[in-house]
């Protein structure tokens, strides 16, 4: 990940690039695992552990989307029966 990508992520998250960098550091500290391969301060790839964390994060996002869909389907059903 380069500075441009961090800035783009920051824009998408409505925060600053240093804020994104800090959140990455906090996540790595909490998980006790480095998620990214670095050259100096530059992120150049993901560690195998980072890949696993990323996989589970994607799975969690899919699960959350499915839970929201259940709620939407239920609401549509109720509205259709009114």
C-alpha positions in Angstrom: 0.0 0.0 0.0 1.5 3.3 -1.0 0.7 6.8 0.2 -1.8 7.4 -2.6 -3.7 4.2 -1.7 -3.7 5.2 2.0 -5.0 8.6 1.1 -7.8 7.1 -1.0 -8.7 4.8 1.9 -8.7 7.8 4.2 -11.0 9.7 1.8 -13.4 6.7 1.6 -13.4 6.5 5.4 -13.8 10.2 5.9 -10.6 10.4 7.9 -6.9 11.3 7.3 -4.0 9.2 6.0 -2.3 9.3 9.4 -5.6 8.1 11.0 -5.7 5.1 8.7 -2.1 4.3 9.4 -2.8 4.5 13.2 -5.8 2.2 12.9 -3.7 -0.4 11.1 -1.1 -0.2 13.8 -3.8 -0.5 16.5 -5.3 -3.6 14.8 -1.9 -5.2 14.5 -1.2 -4.5 18.2 -4.6 -5.9 19.2 -4.2 -9.1 17.1 -0.5 -9.5 18.1 0.2 -10.1 14.4 1.8 -8.0 11.6 -0.7 -7.9 8.8 1.5 -6.1 6.3 5.0 -6.5 4.8 6.8 -3.2 4.9 9.9 -1.6 3.4 10.6 1.3 5.7 7.2 3.0 6.2 5.8 1.7 2.9 3.4 -1.3 2.9 4.5 -3.7 0.1 2.2 -6.6 0.7 0.4 -8.8 3.2 1.8 -11.4 5.5 0.3 -14.9 5.5 -1.3 -14.0 8.8 -2.6 -10.8 7.3 -4.1 -12.8 4.4 -5.9 -15.0 7.0 -7.2 -12.0 8.9 -8.4 -10.4 5.6 -10.2 -13.6 4.7 -12.1 -13.7 8.0 -12.9 -10.0 7.7 -14.4 -10.5 4.3 -16.4 -13.4 5.6 -17.7 -11.3 8.5 -18.7 -8.5 6.1 -20.6 -11.1 4.0 -22.3 -12.4 7.2 -23.3 -8.9 8.2 -24.8 -8.2 4.7 -26.8 -11.4 5.0 -28.1 -10.5 8.4 -29.2 -7.1 7.0 -30.9 -8.9 4.1 -32.9 -11.1 6.5 -34.1 -7.9 8.2 -35.0 -6.3 4.9 -36.8 -9.4 3.7 -38.8 -9.5 7.0 -39.7 -5.9 6.7 -40.9 -6.3 3.2 -43.0 -9.3 4.2 -44.6 -7.3 7.0 -45.3 -4.4 4.7 -46.8 -6.8 2.1 -49.2 -8.3 4.6 -50.5 -4.9 5.8 
